[in-house]
Amino acid sequence: MVVNVLGRSWELNNSVIEEIRKEAHMGRGRGNCFSAEEIARIKTLLANTDVSISDIATRMGCAKSSILVINRKFQIRLYQGKRTQWTFARNVASASPQ
């Protein structure tokens, strides 16, 4: 599955999804892992909105740490040591939508 966010494509193959699951335990409770579609939705929310990590986690029914792991993995938002302020990573912000 290929996901386009702000003109940048990410391939969500099984190995990438499995790696993300291992890093964050990707659970919303034990044994409930994100699907590729849910990961794509989280990436879209991170890249296209100013919705907070907490609000995304609430909307997706998971822990904030799971959202943060996805953000770090795909380098969508850069927080630079700040909790409430962020910028888009250069590779996402400079990309134009297709």
C-alpha positions as CSV (number, residue, x, y, z in Angstrom):
1,M,0.0,0.0,0.0
2,V,1.4,3.4,-1.0
3,V,0.2,6.5,0.9
4,N,0.7,10.0,-0.4
5,V,0.9,12.8,2.1
6,L,1.6,16.4,0.9
7,G,3.0,15.0,-2.3
8,R,5.4,12.5,-0.6
9,S,4.8,8.8,-1.0
10,W,5.4,6.2,1.7
11,E,5.2,2.6,1.0
12,L,3.4,0.7,3.8
13,N,4.6,-2.8,3.1
14,N,4.3,-5.6,5.7
15,S,7.9,-5.1,6.9
16,V,7.4,-1.4,7.6
17,I,4.1,-2.0,9.4
18,E,5.7,-4.9,11.4
19,E,8.7,-2.6,12.3
20,I,6.4,0.1,13.6
21,R,4.4,-2.4,15.6
22,K,7.5,-3.7,17.2
23,E,8.8,-0.2,18.1
24,A,5.6,1.0,19.7
25,H,3.8,-2.2,20.5
26,M,1.2,-0.4,18.3
27,G,-1.6,-1.5,20.6
28,R,-4.8,0.1,21.7
29,G,-4.9,-2.4,24.4
30,R,-3.1,-5.6,24.3
31,G,-3.2,-7.4,21.0
32,N,-5.0,-4.7,19.0
33,C,-2.6,-3.5,16.4
34,F,-3.1,-0.7,13.8
35,S,-4.0,-1.7,10.3
36,A,-2.2,-0.1,7.3
37,E,-5.2,2.1,6.8
38,E,-5.1,3.4,10.4
39,I,-1.4,4.2,10.1
40,A,-2.1,6.1,6.9
41,R,-4.9,8.0,8.6
42,I,-2.6,9.0,11.5
43,K,0.1,10.1,9.0
44,T,-2.5,12.2,7.2
45,L,-3.6,13.8,10.5
46,L,0.0,14.6,11.5
47,A,0.8,16.1,8.1
48,N,-2.3,18.0,7.2
49,T,-3.7,19.3,10.4
50,D,-2.7,21.1,13.6
51,V,-4.5,18.5,15.7
52,S,-2.5,17.7,18.8
53,I,-0.9,14.4,19.4
54,S,-3.3,13.8,22.4
55,D,-6.3,14.6,20.2
56,I,-5.1,12.3,17.4
57,A,-4.5,9.5,20.0
58,T,-8.0,10.0,21.4
59,R,-9.6,10.0,17.9
60,M,-7.7,6.8,17.0
61,G,-8.3,5.2,20.4
62,C,-4.7,4.6,21.3
63,A,-1.9,5.9,23.5
64,K,0.0,9.1,22.7
65,S,3.2,7.1,22.5
66,S,1.9,5.1,19.6
67,I,1.3,8.4,17.6
68,L,4.7,9.7,18.6
69,V,6.4,6.5,17.3
70,I,4.7,6.9,14.0
71,N,5.6,10.5,13.8
72,R,9.3,9.7,14.6
73,K,9.4,6.8,12.1
74,F,8.1,8.9,9.2
75,Q,9.6,12.2,10.4
76,I,6.4,14.2,9.8
77,R,6.5,16.8,12.6
78,L,9.6,18.2,14.3
79,Y,9.1,19.2,17.9
80,Q,12.8,20.2,18.5
81,G,12.5,19.7,22.3
82,K,9.2,21.6,22.6
83,R,6.0,20.0,23.6
84,T,3.5,22.4,22.1
85,Q,5.3,23.9,19.1
86,W,6.3,22.0,16.0
87,T,7.2,22.4,12.3
88,F,6.9,20.1,9.4
89,A,10.0,18.1,8.5
90,R,11.6,19.7,5.5
91,N,10.8,16.8,3.2
92,V,7.1,17.0,4.1
93,A,6.7,20.8,4.2
94,S,8.6,21.5,1.0
95,A,6.6,18.9,-1.0
96,S,3.7,20.2,-3.0
97,P,0.4,18.3,-3.1
98,Q,-0.3,16.3,-6.2
